[in-house]
């Protein structure tokens, strides 16, 4: 059944970044909102994520920018090391991250917590459950769940990531939309005895042909401490079970076989890491992001892969635009979803194309290319035009981070209402 109030009731699948951000805006515009999350609780692990350009503006409009500033990773330097661990080039971390002006970087778990805390009093969160089926009859969507009782909603949003359940149910198997762009990534925490790999506020990179290792130790709001590792390698599409973490660890170990520096210790740490993450650098490319009263948001609609560095930003911006268009259309999903896609599509396309371009740059294929990069980075601090060159290096990223102009949504007066009630 739908909510017993007169307010439209939205179901959002996914309590990561886009889901809670959308919940914030929908509640502000008078919706009752339910967020369902497969995990038994809020996912507060993960690697560091960038917030740039218009995403910072959205965070400011949400009122969470001061909290984001407090949770900043405070990365200050980025360093490349050779096989012996000798530092061959060190630069400000903002150059490595292509960050300018008010851009920032936070741990994904910190941002998730910030958004959840901002919405938990006004939004119904259901953890440990997932959508089983969707039936859209044109006036509402009947939803079954893996554990909970069936319910009816006015609209359903899939904000459930690259391997979206909502996308599969409403649009078909992900193989129709997923395109691999040539690499894989693994990320995990490393134990205390490896903390010496990097100082707090520093990220350390090690390159071998087709493979990249990054370790860092961030400050952040959570104060969890400890170092993080981020490993990536070139590879065509691999056939593996996404639920088999041990099988994924075996693929990672095989990809980095024979690599020196601290890689053997990191691979050993990956075997016991409780937050081990492994996935392809993949794009989701769809002709449309909505069907009837079901719509997709963030990676579920248009994953640009971690190579873009823009996934978190696009989720925040997409949530703002989707909710704003629903408000502007008076709640009419057909009109709102079409306008949402029209607004977001150029921004998404720019960032997906940037990700494709960046993968070969991130993972040089030869030792000669690696030596050239080290030489250029080592020379940069001594060049008289270093500030101009650093700006040019960030231009592509910044152009994509600003590839949308935010509308001033919310001119209609939000509907005053009590907190959402369960169906």
Secondary structure as GFF3:
##gff-version 3
##sequence-region A 1 423
A	DSSP	beta_strand	9	13	.	.	.	ID=ss1
A	DSSP	alpha_helix	18	28	.	.	.	ID=ss2
A	DSSP	beta_strand	32	37	.	.	.	ID=ss3
A	DSSP	beta_strand	48	51	.	.	.	ID=ss4
A	DSSP	alpha_helix	54	62	.	.	.	ID=ss5
A	DSSP	alpha_helix	65	70	.	.	.	ID=ss6
A	DSSP	beta_strand	77	81	.	.	.	ID=ss7
A	DSSP	beta_strand	87	92	.	.	.	ID=ss8
A	DSSP	alpha_helix	93	96	.	.	.	ID=ss9
A	DSSP	beta_strand	104	107	.	.	.	ID=ss10
A	DSSP	alpha_helix	108	119	.	.	.	ID=ss11
A	DSSP	beta_strand	124	127	.	.	.	ID=ss12
A	DSSP	beta_strand	131	136	.	.	.	ID=ss13
A	DSSP	beta_strand	141	145	.	.	.	ID=ss14
A	DSSP	beta_strand	151	153	.	.	.	ID=ss15
A	DSSP	beta_strand	155	158	.	.	.	ID=ss16
A	DSSP	alpha_helix	165	171	.	.	.	ID=ss17
A	DSSP	three_ten_helix	174	176	.	.	.	ID=ss18
A	DSSP	beta_strand	178	189	.	.	.	ID=ss19
A	DSSP	three_ten_helix	192	197	.	.	.	ID=ss20
A	DSSP	beta_strand	202	208	.	.	.	ID=ss21
A	DSSP	beta_strand	211	216	.	.	.	ID=ss22
A	DSSP	beta_strand	228	234	.	.	.	ID=ss23
A	DSSP	alpha_helix	245	255	.	.	.	ID=ss24
A	DSSP	alpha_helix	263	270	.	.	.	ID=ss25
A	DSSP	beta_strand	277	284	.	.	.	ID=ss26
A	DSSP	beta_strand	290	291	.	.	.	ID=ss27
A	DSSP	beta_strand	294	296	.	.	.	ID=ss28
A	DSSP	alpha_helix	299	302	.	.	.	ID=ss29
A	DSSP	three_ten_helix	306	308	.	.	.	ID=ss30
A	DSSP	alpha_helix	311	328	.	.	.	ID=ss31
A	DSSP	alpha_helix	333	362	.	.	.	ID=ss32
A	DSSP	alpha_helix	367	380	.	.	.	ID=ss33
A	DSSP	alpha_helix	386	401	.	.	.	ID=ss34
###
